[in-house]
């Protein structure tokens, strides 16, 4: 029996959060949808998607964060590139992320 080697640089955490995403691919109309995350880390994220999304496409995401900042909703704003998509699940390599307070569009910079 062969053991599977973990190749990820960051540990992934199983977490189910609501996400809005916007996918852009050069030369094609962009598309937006909502989904639910499957797991995430500082370097990547996967979410359930009804349709396969184009690998290599740029994606912008807003995740509804479960915590609040002074009673205001917090969102995790991220951008990245789709690395895998199929069988109802899409994986993204994260290139930028920050927390955003919804009420005043105030940003809370996080250090990775």
Residue pairs with C-beta under 8 A, 6 or more apart in sequence:
8 41
8 43
8 44
9 43
10 41
10 42
10 43
10 44
11 41
12 39
12 40
12 41
12 44
12 46
13 39
13 40
13 41
14 38
14 39
15 37
15 39
15 40
16 36
16 37
16 38
17 36
17 37
17 63
17 64
17 65
17 66
18 34
18 36
18 63
18 64
19 34
19 35
19 36
19 37
19 47
19 61
19 62
19 63
19 64
20 32
20 33
20 34
20 61
20 62
21 32
21 33
21 34
21 35
21 47
21 59
21 60
21 61
21 62
22 30
22 31
22 32
22 59
22 60
22 61
23 30
23 31
23 32
23 53
23 54
23 57
23 58
23 59
23 82
24 30
24 57
24 58
24 59
24 60
25 54
25 56
25 57
25 58
28 54
33 49
33 50
35 47
35 48
35 49
35 90
36 47
36 48
37 45
37 46
37 47
37 63
38 46
38 47
38 48
38 89
39 45
39 46
40 46
40 63
42 94
42 97
42 112
43 93
43 94
44 80
44 83
44 91
44 92
44 93
44 94
45 61
45 63
45 78
45 80
45 91
45 92
45 94
46 89
46 90
46 91
46 92
47 89
47 90
47 92
48 88
48 89
48 90
49 85
49 88
49 89
49 90
50 88
52 85
52 86
52 90
53 59
53 82
53 85
53 90
54 82
54 85
55 82
55 83
55 84
55 85
56 81
56 82
57 81
57 82
58 79
58 80
58 81
59 79
59 80
59 81
59 82
59 92
60 77
60 78
60 79
61 76
61 77
61 78
61 79
61 80
61 92
62 75
62 76
62 77
62 78
62 100
63 75
63 76
63 78
64 73
64 75
65 73
65 74
65 75
65 76
65 99
67 74
68 74
69 99
69 101
69 106
69 108
70 101
72 101
72 102
72 103
72 104
73 101
73 102
73 103
74 99
74 100
74 101
74 102
74 108
75 99
75 100
75 102
76 97
76 98
76 99
76 100
77 97
77 98
77 99
77 100
78 92
78 94
78 96
78 97
79 94
79 95
79 96
79 97
80 92
80 93
80 94
80 95
80 96
81 92
81 93
81 95
82 90
82 91
82 92
83 91
83 92
83 93
84 90
84 91
85 91
97 110
97 112
98 107
98 108
98 109
98 110
99 107
99 108
99 109
99 110
100 106
100 107
100 108
101 107
101 108
